[in-house]
Amino acid sequence: MKKVCLVLGSGGARGVSQIGVIEELERRGFTISRIAGCSMGALIGGIYCAGHLPTYKKWLVNLEKMDVFKLLDFTWSGAGFVRGDRVLNAIEELIGSHNIEEFSIPFTAVATDLNSQQEIYFKSGNLFKAIRASIAIPTVLTPVIDEGKVLLDGGLLNPLPIAVAQRQPDELLVAVNVNSSIQPLVLPSPTEQEILARKIGKSRWDTFVSSILRIDTRSNETSERIGMFGLLNRSFDLLQDRLTQVMLETYKPDILVNVSRNACGSFEFYRASELIEVGRLSFENAYAEYEKSSESGVLSQESKGS
């Protein structure tokens, strides 16, 4: 049996792509034997370990843009403009309450304590308490105050918690980085773009492309019209990207699955079906590279022995 130690990174709605990675791992006969997750990776990983990923996926892919908006419980708090309770309550109603220590698969969710400036690891206790702390993006979601700690998104210190996962010798280490600088996978071909532009109108098509690439297609230059949230979001992505690169230089996974940071916006959960497919295709690409390098290594060893 092929065992996998799976590390799921942070990245807002891009983290939905990790469902596709998990499904593709299972389809290929791998057994996920432990998971460490940060932010959205903690949510996906925790729900998987609880045994309810298919239920969550079914609910998620049926969300439309207005449904996502209704799940955001806005607040006037200076610590963040979304409480995050409404969406987590909806998910808890869907899959029930769970304690992490009861999972058959070891699971760790990573958060950051602002007071001690240290990582906090949730390996036991209420799953949704752990998820809520791990997804608390600074200034966006309000922090979790718990026993003198001010808990925020784990991505502040460790957006791809490879070391936390404690990979065992008989496990393949698979890490999913959803903050990669690569180009998005699923844009239609130029011919398809022309057809779609004619069907839905040029201005609407430009808006669609801009939402993916973060560029202004009318001027062909990077858009300078960045709002406060866009600025915060990009700044946080940049921080996570640099921290992720440091982590990957220190701890090299056997398979690194890269998903573009431009695959979608942070709250575009209504694009779940597309993002899950992005995750599946991204894993296919990464696995092909792994097999290629493994074969090269075997051939190299054989040539040395001859």
C-alpha positions, 0 to 999 in steps of 0.5 A: 500500500502506497502511503502519503504524508499530505501537506495542504497550504493556505491560499483562500479559495485557491485551497479548494483545488486541494480537493482535486489533489486528494481525489486524484491521490485516492484514484491512483491507489494512494492511502493518505496516512497523515495530514498537516494543513494551514488555513484553507488547507486545514479546512480541507484536510480536517474535513477529509480526516473527519470522513466528510469530504464528498458531502462538503464537496457536493455542498461547495460546488453548488454555491453561487456567487450570491450564496458565498456573499450571504455566508460572509457575516460582516462586522464593524470590528477594527480587527477584521471585517468578516467574523467567519462564524456563519460559514463554519456554522453552515459547514458544521451543520452539514458534517457535524461536530468532530474532535481531532483526536478521534480521527483515524488519520493524524491531523494537524492544523496550524495557526499563529499566536500574535502575542507569542509570535509562534506557531500553534499546532492543533492536534486535538480538540474541536475541529472547527475551533482549530479551523477557525483559528487557522483561517483568520486572515489578518484584517479580513477575518477577526482573530480567535481569542483563546486562553490569552492567545490571539490566534490568526492565520497559520500562513503568517508564519508557515503557509506550507507546514511540511516540517509539522507533518512529521513524515514517516520513512515509509511515506511519500511526502506530497505538498500542495502549494496554492501560492505558486507564481506559475501561470493559471492552468485553465484559460481557454485557447485564443480561439475559444476566447474569441468565441466566448467574447462574441457570445457574452460580450467583449466588456464582460469577457474582459472582466472575466479575464481580469478576475483571473489574471489580475490585469486590465485587458483594455490597457494591456498593462497591470491594473493600477486600480487596487482597492484596500482589500486587493492590496492587503490580499496581494501583500499577504500572498507575497509574504506567503510566497516568500515563506513557502520558498524558504520552506521548500528549500529546507524541506523538499517534498517528493511531489510538489503540486503547484497551483497558481496564485492567480487561479482565482480570487480569495473569495471565489468559492463559487468557482469550486468545480473549476478549482477542483479540476485545476487541482486534479490537473496540477497533481497529474503534472506533478506526478508525471514529473515525479515518475520521470525523475524516479525513472531517471534515478533508477537508470542512473543507478543501473548505469553506475552499477554496470 
